[in-house]
Amino acid sequence: MQQAQQRTNGSGVSVPTERISWARAMIFAVGYFFIAAILIGQIPGYIYLVMTASSLVAFEQGFLALAVVCLTGFIVIQVIVMLFDPKPVIPPIVFSVLGVPLALVGLAILLWASYTNNQYFPAKDVTWAPVLGGNILWFPPLSIDLIMLGAAIMGVGVAMTFFSVLALREQRNPDRSDPGTTRAVRAMISIGIIFLIVFMLFYTLVNPQSLTSITSLAVVNTIVNVFLGIAVFCTLGAFALRFHYLIRPVRKRTMPGLYLIGINLAQLGVIFLLAWFLVYPAIAWIHSWSFLGLGTYLTVCGKATAVPQTCAFSQQAGYIIDAFVTVNFFVLLMAAIAVWKGKRNLVIVSSLTITTVLALATLLVHMHPDEIFVAELLTGGMLVLAAIWTSTARREFAVVGERNLGCVGQWLVLGTCLLIYIACFGFFSIPGFRETEPNIPSIPGTSFNAGITGGVHAIIVFVFIGILAGIQFYFLVRNRYRV
């Protein structure tokens, strides 16, 4: 992974040079632009929204989902470390035996919750040891998303099985080289992209909810979810396989970093889990603060006789937490730039891992029937970016050509960057989630017109501008410009 082109200094000694082609540099830039937009823009905004909503039920659902994503990432990373460490800890067959039943259990929970209309727990008529006005302990109805838990359990089982099969294959083949973007990787990326494009066009022309006049809503949801599920699994499989090949030749240098990322994910997951578990007792305690009026400054309660069930955090408290989250993520991004030269493998591995975690977080946080389709679409798109990024990172700063940029090249770079930015603008306008304010209208079934608010549909902007950016990027690659 970390392979630099060699040059000779004045003494005749070969030294590495960190030069990169403009095409590869642009793929890296798009990846980091995406990570920055999610970490600094989307996630703090989402946390602010669920903290200051009239009910903390969305806070409970969202923070549990974020905790599950982080802990799931930690478990999968531990599986990879134990299987592919230079000195493997556990035989691969163990994870094969554990993974298959675990995936089936997760699938069973997912299907049961979907087809019995029991997605959220506890139900309004379920009570057990209620305190502070909750149904189960202090938890109100609908605090736990069972479909989200089933999907996460199934994902862990599939990951265990997938990586155990790769480890078994390696035991029979001593080759540890990076074969690059293999036929299997290209096939899975192609299938995923085709399925995602087909759904985007379908979603632009037809609102899936309108098909209930032809068949039942359950049938429509099943067909669309299976279709998009195939796209997500193909793109996720392409990334996982390509990521496995990427780190295989340099495991001694990448496994410690990967293990460190897993530990940090576990710690973040525990923080989210504690916030989910303790938010109602904590807000009741904060509401009682009388010093300088902090209780009423940080909390808002609908009924003084129903604390904490009618309470939420005030906008001021939301701003404080929002600033804290944004600053921490910004510091991490700046730290990645600072340690790039000395810890390049760590930065690349962590960037790819974080991109995948963000993609899966988008899916698990938005499992509501009104959001699931777009969440699967966005998840597939993020995983496509991660898979392409792994292909670029194979020789992340190798010069493909020796041609100077020149006037035409400068326009190609500028134009491609501008088109990519506009396409991303459309991409981030697609979701109709609670925490997003789309700048380009995106209403399903409105074709080229976004209906009520007027204007061009966000998907049309993303597809059309994305095609133009792809054409310019092709000529940028073909001219083999170097930085």
C-alpha positions in Angstrom: 0.0 0.0 0.0 2.7 2.5 0.9 4.9 2.4 -2.2 6.6 5.6 -3.3 8.3 6.2 -6.6 12.1 6.2 -6.3 14.5 9.0 -7.5 18.2 9.5 -7.1 19.7 12.4 -5.1 23.0 14.1 -5.8 25.0 11.3 -4.0 23.5 8.6 -6.1 21.3 7.3 -3.2 17.7 6.2 -4.1 15.1 8.1 -2.0 11.3 8.1 -2.1 9.4 11.0 -3.7 5.8 11.8 -2.8 4.4 12.7 -6.2 0.9 11.8 -7.3 -1.2 12.0 -10.4 -4.0 14.6 -10.5 -6.5 11.9 -11.0 -5.5 10.0 -7.9 -5.3 13.2 -5.9 -8.8 14.1 -6.9 -10.2 10.8 -5.7 -8.5 11.3 -2.4 -9.9 14.9 -2.2 -13.4 13.7 -2.9 -13.1 11.0 -0.2 -11.9 13.5 2.4 -14.5 16.1 1.3 -17.2 13.5 1.9 -15.8 12.5 5.3 -15.6 16.2 6.4 -19.1 16.9 5.2 -20.5 14.0 7.2 -18.5 14.4 10.4 -18.6 18.2 10.6 -21.9 18.9 8.8 -24.4 16.1 9.0 -23.6 14.3 12.3 -23.5 17.4 14.6 -26.7 18.6 12.9 -28.4 15.3 13.6 -27.3 15.2 17.2 -28.6 18.8 17.7 -32.0 17.9 16.1 -32.7 14.8 18.3 -31.5 16.6 21.4 -33.9 19.6 20.9 -36.9 17.7 19.5 -40.1 17.9 21.5 -39.6 14.2 22.4 -36.4 12.4 23.2 -37.7 9.1 21.6 -35.7 10.0 18.4 -32.7 10.6 20.6 -33.1 7.1 22.1 -33.4 5.5 18.7 -30.6 7.4 17.1 -28.0 7.1 19.8 -28.7 3.4 20.2 -28.2 3.0 16.5 -24.9 4.9 16.6 -23.8 2.8 19.5 -24.6 -0.4 17.6 -22.7 0.8 14.5 -19.6 1.6 16.5 -19.7 -1.6 18.5 -20.4 -3.6 15.4 -17.4 -2.0 13.7 -15.3 -2.9 16.7 -16.4 -6.6 16.6 -15.7 -6.9 12.8 -12.3 -5.3 13.2 -11.5 -7.7 16.0 -12.5 -10.6 13.8 -10.2 -9.3 11.0 -7.3 -8.8 13.5 -7.7 -12.3 15.0 -7.9 -13.9 11.6 -5.3 -12.0 9.6 -2.7 -11.0 12.2 0.8 -12.3 11.2 0.2 -14.7 14.1 -3.5 -15.7 13.9 -5.2 -16.2 17.3 -8.4 -18.2 16.4 -8.9 -20.8 13.6 -11.1 -19.5 10.8 -13.5 -22.4 11.1 -14.6 -21.0 14.5 -15.9 -17.8 12.9 -17.6 -19.8 10.1 -19.5 -21.9 12.7 -20.5 -18.7 14.7 -21.2 -16.5 11.7 -23.9 -18.5 9.9 -26.3 -19.0 12.9 -25.7 -15.4 14.0 -26.6 -14.1 10.5 -29.8 -16.3 10.5 -30.8 -15.0 14.0 -30.4 -11.4 12.8 -32.4 -12.1 9.7 -35.1 -13.8 11.7 -35.4 -10.7 14.0 -35.4 -8.4 11.0 -38.2 -10.3 9.2 -40.3 -10.9 12.4 -40.2 -7.2 13.3 -41.0 -6.1 9.7 -43.9 -8.4 9.0 -45.6 -8.3 12.5 -45.4 -4.5 12.7 -43.2 -4.7 15.8 -40.3 -2.6 14.6 -40.1 -0.6 17.8 -40.0 -1.7 21.4 -41.5 -1.3 24.0 -45.0 -1.1 22.8 -47.3 1.4 24.4 -49.1 -1.3 26.4 -45.9 -3.0 27.7 -44.7 -2.1 31.2 -42.0 -3.6 33.4 -40.6 -2.0 36.6 -41.6 1.6 35.4 -39.8 4.5 37.0 -39.7 8.2 36.1 -42.9 7.8 34.0 -41.4 5.2 31.6 -42.8 1.9 30.4 -39.7 -0.2 31.0 -37.6 1.4 33.6 -37.5 5.0 32.4 -37.6 4.1 28.7 -40.8 5.4 26.9 -42.5 3.5 24.1 -40.7 3.0 20.8 -37.2 3.5 22.2 -35.5 0.5 20.6 -35.5 -0.3 16.9 -35.7 -4.1 16.5 -35.2 -4.0 12.7 -32.0 -2.0 13.3 -30.7 -4.6 15.8 -31.6 -7.5 13.5 -29.8 -5.9 10.6 -26.7 -5.2 12.8 -26.6 -8.8 14.1 -27.1 -10.2 10.6 -24.2 -8.0 9.4 -21.8 -9.2 12.0 -22.7 -12.8 11.2 -22.2 -12.2 7.4 -18.9 -10.5 8.1 -17.6 -13.3 10.3 -18.5 -15.8 7.6 -17.0 -13.7 4.8 -13.6 -13.1 6.4 -13.4 -16.7 7.7 -13.8 -18.0 4.2 -11.0 -15.6 3.0 -8.8 -16.8 5.9 -9.4 -20.5 5.0 -8.5 -19.7 1.4 -5.3 -18.1 2.5 -4.3 -21.2 4.5 -4.3 -23.1 1.2 -2.6 -20.4 -0.8 0.7 -18.8 0.5 0.4 -15.8 -1.9 0.1 -12.5 0.1 0.4 -10.0 -2.8 -2.2 -7.4 -3.7 -4.0 -8.6 -6.9 -5.5 -5.2 -7.4 -9.1 -4.7 -8.4 -10.0 -8.3 -9.3 -12.8 -9.5 -11.5 -14.9 -10.3 -8.5 -14.5 -6.8 -7.1 -15.3 -5.2 -10.5 -18.4 -7.4 -10.9 -19.8 -6.5 -7.4 -19.1 -2.8 -7.9 -20.8 -2.9 -11.3 -23.8 -4.8 -10.0 -24.1 -2.4 -7.1 -23.8 0.8 -9.3 -26.3 -0.5 -11.9 -28.9 -1.4 -9.2 -28.4 2.0 -7.5 -28.8 3.9 -10.8 -31.9 1.9 -11.7 -33.5 2.7 -8.3 -32.6 6.4 -8.6 -34.3 6.7 -12.0 -37.3 4.7 -10.7 -37.5 6.8 -7.6 -37.5 9.9 -9.7 -40.3 8.8 -11.9 -42.4 6.8 -9.5 -43.2 7.2 -5.8 -43.1 3.6 -4.3 -46.0 4.4 -2.0 -48.2 5.0 -5.0 -47.9 1.4 -6.1 -50.2 0.3 -3.3 -53.0 0.6 -5.8 -51.5 -2.4 -7.6 -50.4 -4.5 -4.7 -50.0 -4.3 -0.9 -47.5 -2.0 0.8 -45.8 -5.0 2.3 -45.1 -6.5 -1.2 -43.8 -3.1 -2.5 -41.5 -2.6 0.5 -40.2 -6.2 0.2 -39.4 -5.9 -3.5 -37.7 -2.5 -3.1 -35.8 -3.5 0.0 -34.5 -6.7 -1.6 -33.4 -4.8 -4.7 -31.6 -2.2 -2.7 -30.3 -4.8 -0.3 -28.5 -6.6 -3.2 -26.9 -3.3 -4.1 -25.7 -2.6 -0.6 -24.4 -6.2 -0.1 -22.6 -6.0 -3.5 -20.9 -2.7 -2.8 -20.1 -3.7 0.8 -18.6 -7.0 -0.4 -16.6 -5.2 -3.1 -15.2 -2.8 -0.4 -14.4 -5.6 2.1 -12.6 -7.8 -0.5 -10.7 -4.9 -2.0 -9.8 -3.6 1.5 -8.6 -7.1 2.4 -6.3 -7.2 -0.7 -5.1 -3.7 0.0 -3.7 -4.4 3.5 -2.6 -8.0 2.9 1.0 -7.3 1.8 1.6 -4.8 4.6 -0.2 -6.4 7.6 2.6 -5.9 10.0 2.3 -2.2 9.5 -1.5 -1.9 9.2 -2.8 -4.3 11.8 -1.8 -2.2 14.8 -3.5 0.8 13.3 -6.6 -1.2 12.5 -6.7 -2.5 16.1 -6.4 1.1 17.4 -9.3 2.2 15.2 -11.4 -0.7 16.6 -10.6 0.3 20.2 -11.6 3.9 19.5 -14.8 2.8 17.9 -15.6 0.7 20.9 -15.0 3.6 23.2 -17.2 5.9 21.1 -19.9 3.1 21.1 -19.8 2.9 24.8 -20.3 6.7 25.1 -23.3 6.5 22.8 -24.7 3.5 24.7 -24.4 5.3 28.0 -26.1 8.4 26.6 -28.9 6.2 25.3 -29.3 4.4 28.6 -29.0 7.4 31.0 -30.5 10.3 29.1 -33.8 10.4 31.0 -32.4 10.2 34.5 -29.7 12.7 33.4 -32.2 15.2 32.1 -34.3 14.9 35.2 -31.3 15.7 37.3 -30.2 18.6 35.1 -33.7 20.0 35.2 -33.4 20.2 39.0 -30.3 22.4 38.9 -31.0 25.7 40.6 -27.5 27.2 40.3 -27.7 30.3 38.0 -30.9 28.9 36.5 -29.0 26.2 34.6 -31.8 23.7 34.9 -34.2 25.8 32.9 -31.4 27.1 30.7 -30.4 23.6 29.5 -33.7 21.8 29.5 -37.3 22.4 28.3 -40.2 20.5 29.8 -43.8 20.5 28.5 -45.3 19.6 31.9 -43.8 20.3 35.3 -45.7 17.2 36.6 -44.2 14.9 33.9 -40.4 15.2 34.3 -38.5 13.8 32.4 -40.9 12.2 30.0 -42.0 15.6 28.6 -38.5 17.1 28.7 -35.9 17.7 26.0 -32.7 19.7 25.9 -32.9 23.4 25.1 -31.4 24.9 22.0 -28.6 26.3 24.1 -27.7 22.8 25.3 -27.9 21.6 21.7 -25.5 24.3 20.6 -23.0 23.4 23.3 -23.0 19.7 22.4 -23.0 20.5 18.7 -19.9 22.7 19.1 -18.2 20.0 21.2 -18.8 17.3 18.6 -17.8 19.5 15.6 -14.6 20.7 17.3 -13.6 17.1 18.1 -14.2 15.9 14.6 -12.4 18.9 13.1 -9.4 18.2 15.4 -9.3 14.6 14.2 -9.3 15.7 10.5 -6.5 18.2 11.2 -4.5 15.5 13.1 -4.8 13.2 10.0 -3.2 16.0 7.9 -0.5 16.5 10.5 0.6 12.9 10.7 0.1 12.1 7.0 3.9 11.8 6.2 4.8 9.7 9.2 1.6 7.6 9.6 0.3 7.3 6.1 -0.9 3.7 6.5 -2.8 4.7 9.6 -4.5 7.6 8.0 -5.5 5.7 4.9 -6.8 2.6 6.8 -8.7 4.9 9.3 -10.2 7.0 6.5 -11.5 3.9 4.6 -12.8 2.4 7.9 -14.5 5.6 8.9 -16.1 6.0 5.5 -17.6 2.5 5.8 -18.8 3.1 9.4 -20.5 6.4 8.2 -22.2 4.5 5.4 -23.6 1.9 7.7 -24.5 4.5 10.3 -26.6 6.2 7.6 -28.5 3.0 7.1 -29.0 1.9 10.7 -30.0 5.3 12.0 -32.7 5.6 9.3 -34.5 2.3 9.4 -38.0 3.9 9.5 -40.2 2.8 6.6 -40.4 6.4 5.3 -36.5 6.7 5.2 -35.2 3.2 4.6 -35.2 3.4 0.7 -33.1 6.6 0.5 -30.9 5.4 3.4 -30.0 2.2 1.4 -29.4 4.3 -1.7 -27.0 6.7 0.1 -25.3 3.7 1.9 -24.6 2.0 -1.4 -23.2 5.3 -2.9 -20.9 5.8 0.0 -19.7 2.2 -0.2 -19.0 2.6 -3.9 -16.8 5.6 -3.1 -15.0 3.5 -0.4 -14.4 0.7 -2.8 -13.0 3.0 -5.5 -10.8 4.7 -2.9 -9.3 1.3 -1.9 -8.3 0.8 -5.6 -6.7 4.3 -5.7 -4.9 3.7 -2.4 -3.0 0.7 -3.8 -0.3 3.1 -5.0 -1.5 6.2 -3.4 1.2 8.5 -4.4 2.7 6.8 -7.5 3.0 9.1 -10.6 1.1 7.6 -13.5 2.6 10.0 -16.0 5.2 12.7 -16.4 3.1 15.2 -18.3 2.9 18.8 -16.9 -0.5 20.1 -16.2 -0.6 23.0 -18.7 -3.5 25.2 -19.5 -5.9 22.5 -20.7 -5.0 20.4 -17.7 -5.7 23.3 -15.3 -9.2 23.7 -16.8 -9.8 19.9 -16.6 -8.9 20.0 -12.9 -10.9 23.1 -12.1 -13.9 21.9 -14.1 -13.9 18.4 -12.7 -13.7 19.7 -9.1 -16.5 22.2 -9.8 -18.7 19.5 -11.3 -18.0 17.0 -8.5 -18.9 19.7 -6.0 -22.3 20.4 -7.7 -23.0 16.6 -8.0 -22.3 16.2 -4.2 -24.6 19.2 -3.6 -27.3 17.2 -5.3 -26.3 14.0 -3.5 -26.7 15.5 -0.1 -30.0 17.0 -1.1 -31.5 13.6 -1.9 -32.4 12.4 1.6 -35.7 13.7 3.0 -34.5 13.0 6.6 -35.5 15.0 9.6 -32.0 16.4 10.1 -31.4 17.5 6.5 -32.5 20.7 4.8 -32.3 19.8 1.1 -31.1 22.8 -1.1 -32.3 21.1 -4.2 -35.9 19.7 -4.1 -36.1 15.9 -4.0 -39.6 14.5 -4.1 -40.2 10.9 -5.4 -42.4 10.5 -8.4 -42.1 14.0 -9.7 -39.9 13.3 -12.7 -37.9 16.3 -13.8 -39.9 18.7 -11.7 -39.7 18.6 -8.0 -43.4 19.3 -7.6 -44.6 21.5 -4.8 -41.5 23.6 -4.4 -40.5 23.6 -8.1 -37.1 23.3 -9.6 -35.0 20.4 -10.8 -35.0 17.1 -8.9 -31.9 16.5 -6.8 -31.4 13.0 -8.3 -31.4 14.5 -11.9 -28.8 17.1 -10.8 -26.7 14.3 -9.3 -26.9 12.0 -12.2 -26.5 14.6 -15.0 -23.7 16.6 -13.4 -22.0 13.3 -12.3 -21.9 12.1 -15.9 -20.3 15.4 -17.0 -17.8 15.1 -14.1 -17.0 11.5 -15.2 -16.4 12.6 -18.8 -14.0 15.3 -17.7 -12.3 12.9 -15.2 -11.8 10.4 -18.1 -9.8 13.0 -20.1 -7.9 14.0 -16.9 -6.8 10.3 -16.5 -6.1 9.9 -20.1 -3.7 12.8 -20.3 -1.7 11.4 -17.4 -1.0 14.7 -15.6 1.2 14.7 -12.6 1.1 17.0 -9.5 
